[in-house]
Amino acid sequence: MSRARSTQRLLAPLIAAGVAVQFLLAGAGAFGAASFAPHRALGWTLLLLSVAAFVVALAAMRLVRLSGALLLLVALQAALGVLGADTQAWFGALHGLNAIAVLAAAGTLARRASFAR
């Protein structure tokens, strides 16, 4: 197995788990158990990991479309989070809805990276 494929098998579930943790951190921030700072920090980290996953997918020529879709969704998620906090609250509402799509894409990528040849 190539290094790129091994890296995909490591990165994909890491991103999916990070997205799940994001839900916990968002809830903690929303209900006052913690600030939103950890949620923000992990969100930017997940964006960087998604860029890395896309670059690795290009190198491996494997799961490129799915990795690209995840990257676009995570980038949209970051934009919606910033816009929701800084401009219009409805962007924040869409941030929560888009999180479901990000979780689905991350989970699908993790599953396919584990089983794809």
The first five atom37 places (N, CA, C, CB, O) and aatype in JSON, in Angstrom:
{
  "aatype": [12, 15, 1, 0, 1, 15, 16, 5, 1, 10, 10, 0, 14, 10, 9, 0, 0, 7, 19, 0, 19, 5, 13, 10, 10, 0, 7, 0, 7, 0, 13, 7, 0, 0, 15, 13, 0, 14, 8, 1, 0, 10, 7, 17, 16, 10, 10, 10, 10, 15, 19, 0, 0, 13, 19, 19, 0, 10, 0, 0, 12, 1, 10, 19, 1, 10, 15, 7, 0, 10, 10, 10, 10, 19, 0, 10, 5, 0, 0, 10, 7, 19, 10, 7, 0, 3, 16, 5, 0, 17, 13, 7, 0, 10, 8, 7, 10, 2, 0, 9, 0, 19, 10, 0, 0, 0, 7, 16, 10, 0, 1, 1, 0, 15, 13, 0, 1],
  "atom_mask": [
    [1, 1, 1, 1, 1],
    [1, 1, 1, 1, 1],
    [1, 1, 1, 1, 1],
    [1, 1, 1, 1, 1],
    [1, 1, 1, 1, 1],
    [1, 1, 1, 1, 1],
    [1, 1, 1, 1, 1],
    [1, 1, 1, 1, 1],
    [1, 1, 1, 1, 1],
    [1, 1, 1, 1, 1],
    [1, 1, 1, 1, 1],
    [1, 1, 1, 1, 1],
    [1, 1, 1, 1, 1],
    [1, 1, 1, 1, 1],
    [1, 1, 1, 1, 1],
    [1, 1, 1, 1, 1],
    [1, 1, 1, 1, 1],
    [1, 1, 1, 0, 1],
    [1, 1, 1, 1, 1],
    [1, 1, 1, 1, 1],
    [1, 1, 1, 1, 1],
    [1, 1, 1, 1, 1],
    [1, 1, 1, 1, 1],
    [1, 1, 1, 1, 1],
    [1, 1, 1, 1, 1],
    [1, 1, 1, 1, 1],
    [1, 1, 1, 0, 1],
    [1, 1, 1, 1, 1],
    [1, 1, 1, 0, 1],
    [1, 1, 1, 1, 1],
    [1, 1, 1, 1, 1],
    [1, 1, 1, 0, 1],
    [1, 1, 1, 1, 1],
    [1, 1, 1, 1, 1],
    [1, 1, 1, 1, 1],
    [1, 1, 1, 1, 1],
    [1, 1, 1, 1, 1],
    [1, 1, 1, 1, 1],
    [1, 1, 1, 1, 1],
    [1, 1, 1, 1, 1],
    [1, 1, 1, 1, 1],
    [1, 1, 1, 1, 1],
    [1, 1, 1, 0, 1],
    [1, 1, 1, 1, 1],
    [1, 1, 1, 1, 1],
    [1, 1, 1, 1, 1],
    [1, 1, 1, 1, 1],
    [1, 1, 1, 1, 1],
    [1, 1, 1, 1, 1],
    [1, 1, 1, 1, 1],
    [1, 1, 1, 1, 1],
    [1, 1, 1, 1, 1],
    [1, 1, 1, 1, 1],
    [1, 1, 1, 1, 1],
    [1, 1, 1, 1, 1],
    [1, 1, 1, 1, 1],
    [1, 1, 1, 1, 1],
    [1, 1, 1, 1, 1],
    [1, 1, 1, 1, 1],
    [1, 1, 1, 1, 1],
    [1, 1, 1, 1, 1],
    [1, 1, 1, 1, 1],
    [1, 1, 1, 1, 1],
    [1, 1, 1, 1, 1],
    [1, 1, 1, 1, 1],
    [1, 1, 1, 1, 1],
    [1, 1, 1, 1, 1],
    [1, 1, 1, 0, 1],
    [1, 1, 1, 1, 1],
    [1, 1, 1, 1, 1],
    [1, 1, 1, 1, 1],
    [1, 1, 1, 1, 1],
    [1, 1, 1, 1, 1],
    [1, 1, 1, 1, 1],
    [1, 1, 1, 1, 1],
    [1, 1, 1, 1, 1],
    [1, 1, 1, 1, 1],
    [1, 1, 1, 1, 1],
    [1, 1, 1, 1, 1],
    [1, 1, 1, 1, 1],
    [1, 1, 1, 0, 1],
    [1, 1, 1, 1, 1],
    [1, 1, 1, 1, 1],
    [1, 1, 1, 0, 1],
    [1, 1, 1, 1, 1],
    [1, 1, 1, 1, 1],
    [1, 1, 1, 1, 1],
    [1, 1, 1, 1, 1],
    [1, 1, 1, 1, 1],
    [1, 1, 1, 1, 1],
    [1, 1, 1, 1, 1],
    [1, 1, 1, 0, 1],
    [1, 1, 1, 1, 1],
    [1, 1, 1, 1, 1],
    [1, 1, 1, 1, 1],
    [1, 1, 1, 0, 1],
    [1, 1, 1, 1, 1],
    [1, 1, 1, 1, 1],
    [1, 1, 1, 1, 1],
    [1, 1, 1, 1, 1],
    [1, 1, 1, 1, 1],
    [1, 1, 1, 1, 1],
    [1, 1, 1, 1, 1],
    [1, 1, 1, 1, 1],
    [1, 1, 1, 1, 1],
    [1, 1, 1, 1, 1],
    [1, 1, 1, 0, 1],
    [1, 1, 1, 1, 1],
    [1, 1, 1, 1, 1],
    [1, 1, 1, 1, 1],
    [1, 1, 1, 1, 1],
    [1, 1, 1, 1, 1],
    [1, 1, 1, 1, 1],
    [1, 1, 1, 1, 1],
    [1, 1, 1, 1, 1],
    [1, 1, 1, 1, 1],
    [1, 1, 1, 1, 1]
  ],
  "atom_positions": [
    [[0.85, -1.17, 0.0], [0.0, 0.0, 0.0], [0.9, 1.24, 0.0], [-0.97, -0.01, 1.23], [1.92, 1.28, 0.69]],
    [[0.52, 2.24, -0.77], [1.33, 3.45, -0.86], [1.2, 4.29, 0.4], [0.92, 4.27, -2.09], [0.26, 4.15, 1.18]],
    [[2.17, 5.17, 0.56], [2.13, 6.09, 1.71], [0.91, 6.99, 1.65], [3.4, 6.93, 1.76], [0.3, 7.3, 2.68]],
    [[0.55, 7.43, 0.44], [-0.62, 8.31, 0.3], [-1.89, 7.59, 0.76], [-0.77, 8.77, -1.17], [-2.73, 8.18, 1.44]],
    [[-2.03, 6.33, 0.39], [-3.22, 5.58, 0.82], [-3.22, 5.35, 2.32], [-3.29, 4.24, 0.09], [-4.27, 5.44, 2.97]],
    [[-2.07, 5.07, 2.88], [-1.97, 4.9, 4.34], [-2.33, 6.21, 5.05], [-0.55, 4.45, 4.75], [-3.01, 6.2, 6.07]],
    [[-1.87, 7.31, 4.49], [-2.18, 8.62, 5.06], [-3.67, 8.9, 4.97], [-1.39, 9.74, 4.35], [-4.26, 9.45, 5.9]],
    [[-4.29, 8.52, 3.84], [-5.74, 8.69, 3.71], [-6.47, 7.9, 4.78], [-6.22, 8.26, 2.31], [-7.43, 8.39, 5.38]],
    [[-6.04, 6.69, 5.01], [-6.7, 5.84, 6.01], [-6.53, 6.38, 7.42], [-6.14, 4.42, 5.94], [-7.33, 6.06, 8.31]],
    [[-5.53, 7.19, 7.64], [-5.33, 7.82, 8.94], [-6.1, 9.13, 9.04], [-3.84, 8.07, 9.19], [-6.77, 9.39, 10.03]],
    [[-6.0, 9.96, 8.0], [-6.62, 11.29, 8.02], [-8.14, 11.25, 8.03], [-6.15, 12.1, 6.83], [-8.78, 11.99, 8.78]],
    [[-8.72, 10.39, 7.21], [-10.18, 10.38, 7.05], [-10.92, 10.13, 8.37], [-10.59, 9.34, 6.04], [-11.82, 10.9, 8.71]],
    [[-10.58, 9.08, 9.12], [-11.28, 8.89, 10.39], [-10.94, 9.95, 11.43], [-10.96, 7.53, 10.95], [-11.76, 10.27, 12.29]],
    [[-9.73, 10.51, 11.35], [-9.35, 11.59, 12.26], [-10.25, 12.81, 12.04], [-7.86, 11.98, 12.07], [-10.71, 13.43, 13.0]],
    [[-10.5, 13.15, 10.78], [-11.39, 14.27, 10.46], [-12.81, 13.96, 10.92], [-11.38, 14.57, 8.94], [-13.46, 14.82, 11.52]],
    [[-13.28, 12.75, 10.65], [-14.65, 12.38, 11.06], [-14.81, 12.46, 12.57], [-14.99, 10.96, 10.56], [-15.82, 12.96, 13.07]],
    [[-13.82, 11.98, 13.3], [-13.88, 12.06, 14.77], [-13.83, 13.51, 15.23], [-12.72, 11.26, 15.41], [-14.52, 13.9, 16.17]],
    [[-13.01, 14.32, 14.56], [-12.94, 15.74, 14.9], [-14.26, 16.45, 14.7], [0.0, 0.0, 0.0], [-14.63, 17.33, 15.48]],
    [[-14.97, 16.08, 13.65], [-16.28, 16.68, 13.39], [-17.26, 16.3, 14.5], [-16.84, 16.24, 12.01], [-18.05, 17.13, 14.96]],
    [[-17.2, 15.05, 14.94], [-18.07, 14.62, 16.05], [-17.76, 15.41, 17.31], [-17.91, 13.1, 16.31], [-18.67, 15.83, 18.03]],
    [[-16.48, 15.62, 17.59], [-16.08, 16.41, 18.76], [-16.58, 17.85, 18.62], [-14.53, 16.39, 18.93], [-16.89, 18.49, 19.62]],
    [[-16.65, 18.35, 17.39], [-17.15, 19.71, 17.17], [-18.58, 19.88, 17.7], [-17.11, 20.06, 15.67], [-18.91, 20.91, 18.27]],
    [[-19.4, 18.86, 17.52], [-20.77, 18.93, 18.04], [-20.75, 19.06, 19.56], [-21.58, 17.68, 17.63], [-21.51, 19.85, 20.12]],
    [[-19.89, 18.31, 20.22], [-19.76, 18.4, 21.68], [-19.3, 19.8, 22.09], [-18.76, 17.35, 22.19], [-19.87, 20.4, 23.0]],
    [[-18.28, 20.31, 21.41], [-17.75, 21.63, 21.76], [-18.76, 22.74, 21.48], [-16.46, 21.89, 21.0], [-18.83, 23.71, 22.23]],
    [[-19.54, 22.61, 20.4], [-20.57, 23.61, 20.11], [-21.64, 23.6, 21.2], [-21.22, 23.34, 18.73], [-22.09, 24.66, 21.64]],
    [[-22.03, 22.41, 21.62], [-23.01, 22.31, 22.7], [-22.47, 22.89, 24.0], [0.0, 0.0, 0.0], [-23.19, 23.57, 24.73]],
    [[-21.22, 22.6, 24.29], [-20.59, 23.14, 25.5], [-20.56, 24.66, 25.46], [-19.17, 22.58, 25.67], [-20.8, 25.32, 26.47]],
    [[-20.26, 25.22, 24.29], [-20.25, 26.67, 24.15], [-21.64, 27.27, 24.25], [0.0, 0.0, 0.0], [-21.84, 28.3, 24.88]],
    [[-22.6, 26.61, 23.61], [-23.98, 27.12, 23.59], [-24.61, 27.12, 24.98], [-24.83, 26.29, 22.64], [-25.4, 28.01, 25.3]],
    [[-24.26, 26.14, 25.8], [-24.89, 26.03, 27.11], [-24.0, 26.51, 28.25], [-25.29, 24.61, 27.36], [-24.31, 26.29, 29.42]],
    [[-22.9, 27.18, 27.91], [-22.08, 27.83, 28.91], [-21.11, 26.94, 29.67], [0.0, 0.0, 0.0], [-20.5, 27.39, 30.64]],
    [[-20.96, 25.7, 29.25], [-20.0, 24.83, 29.93], [-18.56, 25.19, 29.57], [-20.27, 23.36, 29.58], [-17.63, 24.89, 30.31]],
    [[-18.4, 25.84, 28.43], [-17.07, 26.27, 27.96], [-17.29, 27.44, 27.0], [-16.27, 25.09, 27.26], [-18.41, 27.73, 26.59]],
    [[-16.21, 28.09, 26.65], [-16.31, 29.14, 25.64], [-16.34, 28.48, 24.26], [-15.12, 30.17, 25.75], [-16.16, 27.27, 24.13]],
    [[-16.56, 29.28, 23.24], [-16.54, 28.76, 21.89], [-15.12, 28.67, 21.33], [-17.39, 29.63, 20.98], [-14.93, 28.22, 20.2]],
    [[-14.12, 29.09, 22.09], [-12.74, 29.09, 21.6], [-12.25, 27.69, 21.18], [-11.81, 29.64, 22.68], [-11.64, 27.57, 20.12]],
    [[-12.51, 26.64, 21.95], [-12.06, 25.31, 21.51], [-12.78, 24.88, 20.22], [-12.31, 24.28, 22.62], [-12.17, 24.24, 19.36]],
    [[-14.06, 25.22, 20.1], [-14.82, 24.9, 18.89], [-14.2, 25.61, 17.68], [-16.31, 25.32, 19.05], [-14.02, 25.0, 16.62]],
    [[-13.87, 26.89, 17.85], [-13.23, 27.64, 16.76], [-11.88, 27.05, 16.39], [-13.06, 29.1, 17.16], [-11.59, 26.86, 15.21]],
    [[-11.07, 26.77, 17.38], [-9.72, 26.24, 17.13], [-9.77, 24.9, 16.41], [-8.95, 26.1, 18.45], [-9.03, 24.67, 15.46]],
    [[-10.63, 24.02, 16.86], [-10.74, 22.72, 16.2], [-11.31, 22.88, 14.79], [-11.63, 21.77, 17.03], [-10.91, 22.15, 13.88]],
    [[-12.21, 23.82, 14.61], [-12.76, 24.07, 13.27], [-11.69, 24.46, 12.26], [0.0, 0.0, 0.0], [-11.66, 23.95, 11.15]],
    [[-10.8, 25.38, 12.67], [-9.71, 25.78, 11.76], [-8.75, 24.62, 11.54], [-8.95, 26.99, 12.33], [-8.2, 24.47, 10.44]],
    [[-8.53, 23.81, 12.56], [-7.66, 22.64, 12.42], [-8.28, 21.65, 11.43], [-7.43, 21.96, 13.79], [-7.57, 21.07, 10.6]],
    [[-9.59, 21.45, 11.51], [-10.26, 20.54, 10.59], [-10.2, 21.06, 9.15], [-11.71, 20.34, 11.01], [-10.13, 20.27, 8.21]],
    [[-10.23, 22.37, 8.98], [-10.07, 22.93, 7.64], [-8.69, 22.59, 7.09], [-10.29, 24.47, 7.65], [-8.56, 22.17, 5.94]],
    [[-7.67, 22.75, 7.9], [-6.3, 22.41, 7.46], [-6.17, 20.91, 7.17], [-5.28, 22.83, 8.53], [-5.52, 20.53, 6.2]],
    [[-6.77, 20.08, 8.01], [-6.73, 18.64, 7.77], [-7.48, 18.26, 6.49], [-7.32, 17.89, 8.97], [-7.08, 17.34, 5.79]],
    [[-8.55, 18.98, 6.2], [-9.31, 18.72, 4.97], [-8.5, 19.1, 3.74], [-10.64, 19.49, 4.98], [-8.55, 18.41, 2.72]],
    [[-7.74, 20.19, 3.83], [-6.84, 20.56, 2.73], [-5.8, 19.46, 2.55], [-6.14, 21.94, 3.01], [-5.52, 19.04, 1.43]],
    [[-5.23, 18.99, 3.66], [-4.23, 17.91, 3.58], [-4.84, 16.65, 2.98], [-3.66, 17.61, 4.98], [-4.2, 15.99, 2.16]],
    [[-6.06, 16.31, 3.38], [-6.72, 15.11, 2.85], [-6.95, 15.24, 1.34], [-8.06, 14.88, 3.56], [-6.82, 14.25, 0.61]],
    [[-7.27, 16.43, 0.88], [-7.47, 16.64, -0.55], [-6.16, 16.51, -1.31], [-8.1, 18.02, -0.8], [-6.11, 15.9, -2.37]],
    [[-5.1, 17.08, -0.77], [-3.78, 16.98, -1.41], [-3.34, 15.52, -1.47], [-2.73, 17.83, -0.63], [-2.81, 15.07, -2.49]],
    [[-3.55, 14.78, -0.39], [-3.2, 13.36, -0.36], [-4.05, 12.59, -1.37], [-3.38, 12.78, 1.06], [-3.55, 11.69, -2.05]],
    [[-5.31, 12.92, -1.48], [-6.19, 12.25, -2.46], [-5.7, 12.5, -3.87], [-7.65, 12.74, -2.31], [-5.72, 11.59, -4.71]],
    [[-5.26, 13.71, -4.14], [-4.7, 14.0, -5.47], [-3.43, 13.18, -5.72], [-4.39, 15.51, -5.6], [-3.23, 12.66, -6.81]],
    [[-2.58, 13.08, -4.7], [-1.35, 12.31, -4.85], [-1.64, 10.84, -5.07], [-0.46, 12.49, -3.62], [-0.96, 10.18, -5.87]],
    [[-2.63, 10.32, -4.38], [-2.99, 8.9, -4.49], [-3.89, 8.64, -5.69], [-3.67, 8.43, -3.22], [-4.07, 7.49, -6.09]],
    [[-4.45, 9.7, -6.27], [-5.44, 9.56, -7.33], [-6.58, 8.63, -6.88], [-4.79, 9.02, -8.64], [-7.0, 7.73, -7.6]],
    [[-7.05, 8.88, -5.67], [-8.03, 8.02, -5.03], [-8.92, 8.88, -4.13], [-7.35, 6.89, -4.21], [-8.42, 9.64, -3.31]],
    [[-10.22, 8.75, -4.29], [-11.2, 9.47, -3.49], [-11.07, 10.99, -3.64], [-11.05, 9.08, -2.02], [-11.3, 11.74, -2.7]],
    [[-10.69, 11.42, -4.83], [-10.46, 12.85, -5.08], [-11.76, 13.63, -4.98], [-9.81, 13.06, -6.46], [-11.82, 14.67, -4.32]],
    [[-12.81, 13.14, -5.63], [-14.09, 13.89, -5.6], [-14.65, 13.99, -4.2], [-15.12, 13.22, -6.51], [-15.11, 15.06, -3.79]],
    [[-14.62, 12.91, -3.47], [-15.15, 12.93, -2.1], [-14.32, 13.82, -1.2], [-15.22, 11.51, -1.53], [-14.87, 14.55, -0.37]],
    [[-13.0, 13.76, -1.33], [-12.13, 14.64, -0.54], [-12.35, 16.1, -0.91], [-10.66, 14.26, -0.74], [-12.33, 16.98, -0.05]],
    [[-12.54, 16.36, -2.2], [-12.83, 17.73, -2.65], [-14.15, 18.23, -2.12], [0.0, 0.0, 0.0], [-14.27, 19.38, -1.7]],
    [[-15.16, 17.35, -2.13], [-16.47, 17.74, -1.59], [-16.37, 18.05, -0.1], [-17.51, 16.62, -1.84], [-16.96, 19.02, 0.38]],
    [[-15.62, 17.23, 0.62], [-15.43, 17.48, 2.05], [-14.73, 18.82, 2.27], [-14.62, 16.35, 2.71], [-15.13, 19.6, 3.13]],
    [[-13.7, 19.08, 1.5], [-12.98, 20.35, 1.63], [-13.91, 21.53, 1.38], [-11.79, 20.39, 0.66], [-13.88, 22.51, 2.12]],
    [[-14.72, 21.44, 0.33], [-15.66, 22.55, 0.05], [-16.66, 22.74, 1.19], [-16.42, 22.29, -1.27], [-16.96, 23.86, 1.58]],
    [[-17.18, 21.63, 1.72], [-18.13, 21.73, 2.82], [-17.49, 22.32, 4.08], [-18.73, 20.36, 3.13], [-18.11, 23.11, 4.79]],
    [[-16.26, 21.92, 4.37], [-15.58, 22.44, 5.56], [-15.24, 23.92, 5.37], [-14.28, 21.63, 5.85], [-15.35, 24.71, 6.31]],
    [[-14.84, 24.3, 4.15], [-14.57, 25.71, 3.87], [-15.85, 26.53, 4.01], [-13.96, 25.89, 2.45], [-15.84, 27.63, 4.58]],
    [[-16.96, 26.0, 3.5], [-18.25, 26.68, 3.66], [-18.61, 26.77, 5.14], [-19.37, 25.93, 2.88], [-19.13, 27.79, 5.59]],
    [[-18.32, 25.72, 5.88], [-18.61, 25.71, 7.32], [-17.85, 26.82, 8.04], [-18.25, 24.34, 7.92], [-18.4, 27.51, 8.89]],
    [[-16.58, 26.98, 7.69], [-15.78, 28.03, 8.3], [-16.34, 29.4, 7.95], [-14.3, 27.93, 7.85], [-16.46, 30.27, 8.81]],
    [[-16.69, 29.59, 6.69], [-17.25, 30.88, 6.25], [-18.56, 31.17, 6.96], [-17.47, 30.88, 4.73], [-18.79, 32.3, 7.41]],
    [[-19.42, 30.17, 7.07], [-20.7, 30.38, 7.75], [-20.51, 30.7, 9.24], [-21.59, 29.15, 7.6], [-21.23, 31.52, 9.8]],
    [[-19.54, 30.05, 9.85], [-19.25, 30.34, 11.26], [-18.78, 31.76, 11.48], [0.0, 0.0, 0.0], [-19.23, 32.44, 12.4]],
    [[-17.88, 32.22, 10.61], [-17.38, 33.59, 10.72], [-18.5, 34.58, 10.45], [-16.21, 33.82, 9.75], [-18.67, 35.55, 11.19]],
    [[-19.25, 34.34, 9.38], [-20.34, 35.26, 9.04], [-21.42, 35.27, 10.11], [-20.95, 34.88, 7.7], [-21.99, 36.32, 10.42]],
    [[-21.71, 34.1, 10.68], [-22.73, 34.02, 11.73], [-22.32, 34.78, 12.99], [0.0, 0.0, 0.0], [-23.16, 35.38, 13.66]],
    [[-21.03, 34.75, 13.3], [-20.55, 35.45, 14.49], [-20.39, 36.95, 14.26], [-19.23, 34.86, 14.94], [-20.57, 37.74, 15.19]],
    [[-20.05, 37.33, 13.03], [-19.69, 38.73, 12.76], [-20.77, 39.55, 12.07], [-18.47, 38.76, 11.94], [-20.75, 40.78, 12.17]],
    [[-21.7, 38.92, 11.36], [-22.67, 39.71, 10.59], [-24.11, 39.34, 10.92], [-22.43, 39.53, 9.11], [-24.77, 40.06, 11.68]],
    [[-24.59, 38.27, 10.38], [-26.01, 37.92, 10.44], [-26.17, 36.57, 11.13], [-26.63, 37.89, 9.03], [-25.5, 35.6, 10.76]],
    [[-27.02, 36.49, 12.1], [-27.21, 35.26, 12.87], [-27.72, 34.1, 12.01], [-28.19, 35.51, 14.02], [-27.47, 32.94, 12.33]],
    [[-28.42, 34.41, 10.93], [-28.92, 33.33, 10.06], [-27.78, 32.53, 9.43], [-29.8, 33.91, 8.96], [-27.94, 31.34, 9.14]],
    [[-26.63, 33.16, 9.23], [-25.47, 32.4, 8.75], [-25.06, 31.36, 9.8], [-24.27, 33.35, 8.43], [-24.65, 30.25, 9.47]],
    [[-25.19, 31.74, 11.06], [-24.9, 30.81, 12.14], [-25.87, 29.64, 12.14], [0.0, 0.0, 0.0], [-25.48, 28.5, 12.43]],
    [[-27.13, 29.9, 11.82], [-28.11, 28.82, 11.73], [-27.74, 27.86, 10.6], [-29.53, 29.39, 11.51], [-27.85, 26.64, 10.75]],
    [[-27.32, 28.42, 9.48], [-26.88, 27.58, 8.36], [-25.6, 26.82, 8.71], [-26.67, 28.43, 7.09], [-25.36, 25.73, 8.19]],
    [[-24.78, 27.4, 9.56], [-23.56, 26.76, 10.05], [-23.92, 25.44, 10.74], [-22.78, 27.69, 11.02], [-23.27, 24.42, 10.53]],
    [[-24.96, 25.48, 11.56], [-25.4, 24.27, 12.24], [-25.96, 23.23, 11.28], [0.0, 0.0, 0.0], [-25.71, 22.04, 11.44]],
    [[-26.71, 23.67, 10.29], [-27.27, 22.76, 9.3], [-26.18, 22.15, 8.42], [-28.29, 23.49, 8.42], [-26.19, 20.95, 8.15]],
    [[-25.23, 22.97, 7.99], [-24.14, 22.47, 7.15], [-23.27, 21.47, 7.92], [-23.28, 23.65, 6.65], [-22.63, 20.61, 7.31]],
    [[-23.25, 21.58, 9.24], [-22.46, 20.65, 10.05], [-22.91, 19.2, 9.81], [-22.58, 21.0, 11.54], [-22.1, 18.28, 9.86]],
    [[-24.19, 19.02, 9.56], [-24.7, 17.67, 9.27], [-24.11, 17.15, 7.96], [-26.26, 17.68, 9.2], [-23.73, 15.99, 7.87]],
    [[-24.04, 18.01, 6.96], [-23.45, 17.62, 5.67], [-21.96, 17.32, 5.83], [-23.66, 18.73, 4.62], [-21.45, 16.37, 5.23]],
    [[-21.27, 18.13, 6.63], [-19.84, 17.9, 6.87], [-19.65, 16.54, 7.55], [-19.23, 19.04, 7.75], [-18.76, 15.78, 7.17]],
    [[-20.47, 16.24, 8.55], [-20.36, 14.97, 9.25], [-20.61, 13.8, 8.3], [-21.36, 14.92, 10.42], [-19.9, 12.8, 8.35]],
    [[-21.61, 13.92, 7.44], [-21.91, 12.86, 6.47], [-20.75, 12.66, 5.5], [-23.2, 13.19, 5.69], [-20.35, 11.53, 5.23]],
    [[-20.21, 13.75, 4.98], [-19.09, 13.64, 4.03], [-17.85, 13.07, 4.7], [-18.77, 15.01, 3.42], [-17.16, 12.23, 4.12]],
    [[-17.56, 13.51, 5.93], [-16.39, 13.01, 6.65], [-16.55, 11.52, 6.97], [-16.18, 13.81, 7.95], [-15.6, 10.74, 6.83]],
    [[-17.72, 11.13, 7.39], [-17.98, 9.71, 7.68], [-17.89, 8.85, 6.44], [0.0, 0.0, 0.0], [-17.35, 7.75, 6.48]],
    [[-18.43, 9.34, 5.34], [-18.36, 8.6, 4.08], [-16.92, 8.46, 3.62], [-19.2, 9.3, 3.0], [-16.51, 7.39, 3.17]],
    [[-16.15, 9.54, 3.71], [-14.74, 9.47, 3.32], [-13.98, 8.48, 4.21], [-14.09, 10.88, 3.41], [-13.17, 7.7, 3.72]],
    [[-14.25, 8.5, 5.5], [-13.57, 7.57, 6.41], [-13.91, 6.13, 6.07], [-13.97, 7.87, 7.87], [-13.03, 5.27, 6.05]],
    [[-15.18, 5.86, 5.78], [-15.59, 4.5, 5.44], [-14.96, 4.05, 4.13], [-17.11, 4.42, 5.34], [-14.45, 2.94, 4.04]],
    [[-15.01, 4.92, 3.13], [-14.45, 4.54, 1.82], [-12.93, 4.44, 1.86], [-14.87, 5.55, 0.75], [-12.36, 3.6, 1.16]],
    [[-12.28, 5.27, 2.64], [-10.82, 5.19, 2.74], [-10.4, 3.89, 3.41], [-10.25, 6.38, 3.52], [-9.35, 3.34, 3.09]],
    [[-11.22, 3.39, 4.32], [-10.89, 2.14, 5.01], [-11.07, 0.92, 4.13], [-11.75, 2.01, 6.24], [-10.32, -0.05, 4.24]],
    [[-12.08, 0.95, 3.24], [-12.41, -0.24, 2.46], [-11.99, -0.19, 1.01], [-13.87, -0.47, 2.51], [-11.93, -1.23, 0.35]],
    [[-11.68, 0.99, 0.48], [-11.32, 1.09, -0.93], [-9.94, 0.5, -1.16], [-11.36, 2.56, -1.4], [-9.06, 0.54, -0.3]],
    [[-9.78, -0.04, -2.33], [-8.46, -0.6, -2.7], [-7.62, 0.42, -3.4], [-8.61, -1.82, -3.59], [-6.48, 0.13, -3.78]]
  ]
}
